[in-house]
Amino acid sequence: MALLAAVPVTEELTDQEAEYVAAARSQNTLSGYAADWREFTTWCEANGYGQQLMPASAVAIARYLTYLAEHGAKTGTMSRRLSAIRFAHQLRELPDPTKHARVVAVWEGIRRVHGQPPVQSRPLMPPELFTVLDACPTTRTWADPKRAPQPHLGGARDRVLLLVGFVAALRRSELVGIRLKHLAEHPNGLVLTLPRSKTNQYGENTEIVVIPRGGNPARCPVTAIATWRHLAGLEDPAAEGPLLRPVSKGNRALDRPLTAAAANTLITDAVARADLDPHGYTAHSLRAGFVTYAHLRGITDRAIAHQTRHRSLATLGIYTRIENAWTDNAATQLGL
């Protein structure tokens, strides 16, 4: 990756050292930083600042932020761009130009003028979740009349994506990162072991998530996993690799895992397939849907956090949306 190519060292990095340097950030983060750094350098070259990119000048960064703000960029996007610039300089053991007083002042002003809450994914929960599940295809037919219909692997995979994402309340990276070896049978269902997560990036504390059996087989995540594994040829207990995989046009499960971007697309497509408005739905909609739906059913924050693994109960307040803002609210009980 270009962002890692110029790591400053007095001696060349060994291959193993380079691997550890790359592992210091998640692949998604590194990919995002690389794209953001390309965006910044392209802007610099087009606006007369390309002669000195390392170290980048405070003037270039401040004017770049101003350009982004005036063209409607979200503050979250700009914050990530700053992080990429900071990271690129750290790799080269250069002073952090984003700490310059000019950059700090411009950035603080932008946040005051343009700051707004981050766009939240719409929660996907019952009954809409059930509608989306029912719309998952079950049979794959072919243009060639001589080819017999087959079970639809993509539909079976999407049911796992939807049900496990919702019931296990997983983050998108955790959902696509499930490997077969992370699942263990239990009398009540399955136990998912997460060796790493957003709040456990160094794997110091193994996290456990339960996947209980559902009373309705059509809505049971354990049944959905078993069906998918059988159809995808992953039924052998010794099978390894990712649980969720792309499906080829020939209706075959591939050996590679789903990407985070693909998970978003699959959720959006599944919602649209159910004749619902897909706008605002992402893979995170499943985790958001779990929290929102659990709140609506009167489940305590502590019980919800037991599954979501939120370290702070206050963080769950982020998921208080229009769907449950009217529930148990004093304003609705005034009798006016």
C-alpha positions as CSV (number, residue, x, y, z in Angstrom):
1,M,0.0,0.0,0.0
2,A,1.4,3.4,-1.0
3,L,0.7,4.9,2.4
4,L,3.0,2.3,4.0
5,A,5.6,2.4,1.3
6,A,7.6,5.3,2.7
7,V,8.0,4.2,6.4
8,P,11.2,6.0,7.5
9,V,13.8,3.7,8.8
10,T,17.6,3.7,9.1
11,E,17.5,0.2,7.9
12,E,15.1,-1.6,5.6
13,L,12.1,-3.3,7.3
14,T,12.1,-7.0,7.3
15,D,9.1,-8.7,5.8
16,Q,7.9,-9.7,9.3
17,E,8.3,-6.1,10.5
18,A,6.4,-4.8,7.5
19,E,3.6,-7.2,8.3
20,Y,3.4,-6.0,11.9
21,V,3.4,-2.3,10.7
22,A,0.5,-3.1,8.5
23,A,-1.3,-4.9,11.3
24,A,-1.1,-1.8,13.5
25,R,-4.4,-0.7,11.9
26,S,-7.3,-2.8,10.6
27,Q,-7.4,-3.4,6.8
28,N,-10.5,-1.2,6.5
29,T,-8.8,1.6,8.3
30,L,-5.6,1.3,6.2
31,S,-7.7,1.2,3.0
32,G,-9.6,4.3,4.1
33,Y,-6.4,6.2,5.0
34,A,-4.8,5.3,1.6
35,A,-7.9,6.6,-0.2
36,D,-8.0,9.8,1.9
37,W,-4.3,10.4,1.4
38,R,-4.7,10.0,-2.4
39,E,-7.5,12.5,-2.3
40,F,-5.4,15.0,-0.3
41,T,-2.3,14.7,-2.5
42,T,-4.5,15.0,-5.7
43,W,-6.0,18.2,-4.4
44,C,-2.6,19.6,-3.4
45,E,-1.1,18.9,-6.9
46,A,-4.1,20.5,-8.6
47,N,-3.9,23.6,-6.3
48,G,-0.3,24.4,-6.3
49,Y,0.8,22.6,-3.1
50,G,2.2,19.5,-4.7
51,Q,5.9,20.4,-4.4
52,Q,5.9,19.8,-0.7
53,L,3.7,17.0,0.5
54,M,6.1,15.8,3.1
55,P,5.8,17.5,5.5
56,A,2.5,19.0,4.4
57,S,2.2,22.7,5.1
58,A,-0.4,24.0,7.5
59,V,-1.6,26.4,4.8
60,A,-2.3,23.5,2.4
61,I,-4.2,21.5,5.1
62,A,-6.2,24.5,6.3
63,R,-7.2,25.5,2.7
64,Y,-8.0,21.8,1.9
65,L,-10.3,21.7,4.9
66,T,-11.9,24.9,3.8
67,Y,-12.4,23.6,0.3
68,L,-14.1,20.4,1.7
69,A,-16.3,22.4,4.0
70,E,-17.5,24.8,1.3
71,H,-18.3,21.8,-1.0
72,G,-20.5,20.1,1.5
73,A,-18.2,17.4,3.0
74,K,-19.4,16.0,6.3
75,T,-17.3,16.8,9.4
76,G,-16.8,13.0,9.9
77,T,-15.3,12.8,6.4
78,M,-13.0,15.7,7.1
79,S,-12.0,14.3,10.5
80,R,-11.0,11.0,8.8
81,R,-9.0,13.0,6.2
82,L,-7.1,14.7,9.0
83,S,-6.4,11.3,10.6
84,A,-5.0,10.0,7.3
85,I,-2.7,13.0,7.0
86,R,-1.6,12.6,10.6
87,F,-1.0,8.8,10.1
88,A,1.1,9.4,6.9
89,H,3.4,11.8,8.8
90,Q,3.7,9.5,11.8
91,L,4.9,6.7,9.4
92,R,7.6,9.0,8.2
93,E,8.5,10.2,11.7
94,L,7.6,13.8,10.8
95,P,5.9,16.3,13.0
96,D,2.1,16.2,12.9
97,P,1.1,19.2,10.8
98,T,-2.6,18.9,11.8
99,K,-1.6,20.3,15.3
100,H,-0.5,23.6,13.8
101,A,-2.4,26.5,15.3
102,R,-3.7,27.5,11.9
103,V,-5.1,24.1,11.1
104,V,-6.6,23.7,14.6
105,A,-8.4,27.1,14.4
106,V,-9.8,26.4,11.0
107,W,-10.9,22.9,12.0
108,E,-12.6,24.2,15.2
109,G,-14.5,26.8,13.2
110,I,-15.6,24.3,10.6
111,R,-17.0,22.0,13.3
112,R,-18.9,24.9,14.9
113,V,-20.4,26.0,11.6
114,H,-20.9,22.7,9.9
115,G,-21.0,20.2,12.7
116,Q,-24.0,17.9,12.8
117,P,-24.8,14.5,14.3
118,P,-23.6,11.6,12.2
119,V,-26.1,10.0,9.9
120,Q,-27.4,6.9,11.6
121,S,-28.5,3.8,9.8
122,R,-32.2,3.1,9.9
123,P,-32.9,0.2,12.4
124,L,-34.1,-3.0,10.7
125,M,-36.3,-4.9,13.0
126,P,-39.6,-6.8,13.1
127,P,-42.0,-6.7,11.4
128,E,-39.9,-5.2,8.5
129,L,-37.1,-7.7,9.3
130,F,-39.6,-10.6,8.8
131,T,-40.8,-9.1,5.5
132,V,-37.2,-8.9,4.3
133,L,-36.5,-12.5,5.4
134,D,-39.6,-13.8,3.6
135,A,-38.4,-12.1,0.4
136,C,-35.1,-14.0,0.4
137,P,-35.1,-16.3,-2.6
138,T,-35.1,-20.0,-1.9
139,T,-34.9,-21.5,-5.4
140,R,-32.4,-20.8,-8.2
141,T,-33.8,-21.3,-11.7
142,W,-31.8,-21.2,-14.9
143,A,-32.4,-20.0,-18.5
144,D,-31.4,-23.4,-19.7
145,P,-34.5,-25.6,-19.3
146,K,-32.4,-28.7,-19.1
147,R,-30.7,-27.5,-15.9
148,A,-32.7,-28.4,-12.8
149,P,-33.6,-25.8,-10.2
150,Q,-31.4,-25.6,-7.2
151,P,-31.6,-24.2,-3.7
152,H,-30.7,-20.6,-3.8
153,L,-27.3,-20.2,-2.0
154,G,-27.5,-16.4,-2.2
155,G,-30.8,-16.4,-0.4
156,A,-29.7,-18.8,2.2
157,R,-26.6,-16.7,2.8
158,D,-28.6,-13.5,3.1
159,R,-30.9,-15.1,5.7
160,V,-27.8,-15.8,7.9
161,L,-26.6,-12.3,7.3
162,L,-29.9,-10.9,8.4
163,L,-30.7,-13.1,11.4
164,V,-27.2,-13.4,12.9
165,G,-26.6,-9.7,12.4
166,F,-29.8,-8.9,14.2
167,V,-29.9,-11.5,17.0
168,A,-26.2,-11.3,17.7
169,A,-26.2,-7.5,17.4
170,L,-22.9,-7.5,15.6
171,R,-21.0,-4.7,14.1
172,R,-20.4,-4.9,10.4
173,S,-16.8,-5.9,10.7
174,E,-17.6,-8.6,13.3
175,L,-20.4,-10.0,11.1
176,V,-18.2,-10.4,8.0
177,G,-15.3,-11.6,10.1
178,I,-17.0,-14.6,11.6
179,R,-15.1,-17.8,10.9
180,L,-16.5,-21.3,11.2
181,K,-14.1,-22.0,14.0
182,H,-15.6,-19.2,16.0
183,L,-19.0,-21.0,16.3
184,A,-19.6,-23.7,18.9
185,E,-22.7,-25.7,19.6
186,H,-24.6,-25.3,22.8
187,P,-27.8,-26.9,24.1
188,N,-29.6,-23.5,23.7
189,G,-28.1,-22.7,20.3
190,L,-24.7,-21.5,19.3
191,V,-21.9,-19.6,21.0
192,L,-19.9,-17.2,18.9
193,T,-16.4,-16.3,20.1
194,L,-15.1,-13.0,18.9
195,P,-11.3,-12.9,19.3
196,R,-11.2,-9.2,18.4
197,S,-13.7,-6.4,18.0
198,K,-13.8,-2.6,17.9
199,T,-13.5,-2.4,21.7
200,N,-11.0,-5.3,21.9
201,Q,-8.6,-4.7,19.1
202,Y,-5.7,-6.4,20.7
203,G,-7.5,-9.6,21.6
204,E,-6.8,-9.2,25.3
205,N,-10.4,-10.2,26.3
206,T,-12.2,-12.8,24.3
207,E,-15.8,-11.8,23.8
208,I,-18.7,-14.2,23.8
209,V,-22.0,-13.7,22.0
210,V,-24.9,-16.1,22.2
211,I,-27.1,-17.1,19.2
212,P,-30.2,-18.7,20.7
213,R,-32.6,-21.0,18.8
214,G,-35.8,-19.4,17.6
215,G,-39.2,-20.8,18.2
216,N,-40.0,-20.4,14.5
217,P,-37.6,-22.3,12.2
218,A,-38.1,-19.7,9.5
219,R,-36.8,-17.0,11.8
220,C,-34.2,-19.1,13.7
221,P,-30.6,-18.0,13.2
222,V,-29.2,-21.4,14.2
223,T,-31.4,-23.1,11.6
224,A,-30.4,-20.5,9.0
225,I,-26.7,-21.2,9.7
226,A,-27.1,-25.0,9.5
227,T,-29.0,-24.7,6.2
228,W,-26.4,-22.4,4.7
229,R,-23.5,-24.6,5.8
230,H,-25.2,-27.6,4.3
231,L,-25.9,-26.0,0.9
232,A,-22.5,-24.3,0.7
233,G,-20.6,-27.5,1.5
234,L,-19.4,-26.3,4.9
235,E,-21.3,-28.8,7.0
236,D,-18.2,-30.7,8.1
237,P,-17.4,-29.7,11.7
238,A,-13.7,-29.6,10.6
239,A,-14.5,-27.1,7.8
240,E,-12.5,-23.8,8.1
241,G,-12.7,-20.3,6.7
242,P,-15.3,-17.6,6.7
243,L,-18.9,-18.3,7.5
244,L,-20.3,-15.6,5.2
245,R,-19.0,-15.8,1.6
246,P,-19.8,-14.4,-1.9
247,V,-21.9,-16.7,-4.1
248,S,-20.9,-17.1,-7.7
249,K,-23.2,-16.7,-10.7
250,G,-23.1,-20.5,-10.9
251,N,-24.7,-20.8,-7.4
252,R,-21.5,-21.8,-5.7
253,A,-20.1,-20.5,-2.4
254,L,-16.6,-19.0,-2.9
255,D,-13.7,-19.4,-0.6
256,R,-13.2,-15.8,0.3
257,P,-15.1,-13.8,3.0
258,L,-17.7,-11.1,2.3
259,T,-16.3,-7.6,2.4
260,A,-17.8,-5.0,4.6
261,A,-19.0,-3.0,1.6
262,A,-20.6,-6.2,0.1
263,A,-22.5,-6.7,3.4
264,N,-24.0,-3.2,3.1
265,T,-25.0,-3.8,-0.5
266,L,-26.6,-7.1,0.3
267,I,-28.7,-5.6,3.1
268,T,-29.8,-2.7,0.9
269,D,-30.7,-5.2,-1.9
270,A,-32.6,-7.5,0.5
271,V,-34.7,-4.5,1.7
272,A,-35.4,-3.4,-1.8
273,R,-36.3,-7.0,-2.8
274,A,-39.0,-6.9,-0.1
275,D,-40.6,-3.8,-1.8
276,L,-39.4,-1.5,1.1
277,D,-37.6,1.8,0.7
278,P,-33.9,0.8,1.0
279,H,-32.7,4.3,1.8
280,G,-30.7,4.5,5.0
281,Y,-30.4,0.7,5.5
282,T,-26.9,-0.7,6.0
283,A,-25.4,-3.7,7.7
284,H,-25.3,-1.6,10.9
285,S,-29.1,-1.4,10.7
286,L,-29.3,-4.9,12.2
287,R,-27.4,-4.0,15.3
288,A,-29.4,-0.8,15.6
289,G,-32.5,-2.8,15.0
290,F,-31.7,-5.2,17.9
291,V,-31.1,-2.4,20.4
292,T,-34.2,-0.4,19.3
293,Y,-36.5,-3.5,19.2
294,A,-35.2,-4.7,22.6
295,H,-35.9,-1.2,24.1
296,L,-39.5,-1.3,22.7
297,R,-40.0,-4.7,24.3
298,G,-39.0,-3.3,27.7
299,I,-35.7,-5.1,28.0
300,T,-33.2,-3.4,30.3
301,D,-30.1,-1.6,29.1
302,R,-27.9,-3.9,31.1
303,A,-29.4,-7.0,29.4
304,I,-29.1,-5.3,26.0
305,A,-25.5,-4.4,26.7
306,H,-24.8,-8.0,27.7
307,Q,-25.4,-8.9,24.0
308,T,-24.1,-5.8,22.3
309,R,-21.0,-5.7,24.5
310,H,-21.3,-1.9,25.0
311,R,-18.9,-0.9,27.8
312,S,-21.0,2.1,28.8
313,L,-24.8,1.9,29.2
314,A,-24.9,5.6,28.2
315,T,-23.7,4.7,24.7
316,L,-27.0,2.8,24.2
317,G,-28.7,6.2,24.2
318,I,-27.4,6.7,20.7
319,Y,-29.9,4.2,19.5
320,T,-32.9,6.0,21.0
321,R,-34.6,6.9,17.8
322,I,-38.0,8.1,16.6
323,E,-39.2,4.5,16.9
324,N,-38.9,4.4,20.6
325,A,-38.8,8.1,21.6
326,W,-42.6,8.0,22.2
327,T,-42.5,5.0,24.5
328,D,-42.6,5.6,28.3
329,N,-42.2,9.4,27.7
330,A,-43.7,11.8,30.2
331,A,-44.7,14.2,27.5
332,T,-47.2,11.6,26.1
333,Q,-48.8,11.1,29.6
334,L,-49.6,14.7,30.5
335,G,-53.3,14.3,29.4
336,L,-53.4,17.7,27.6
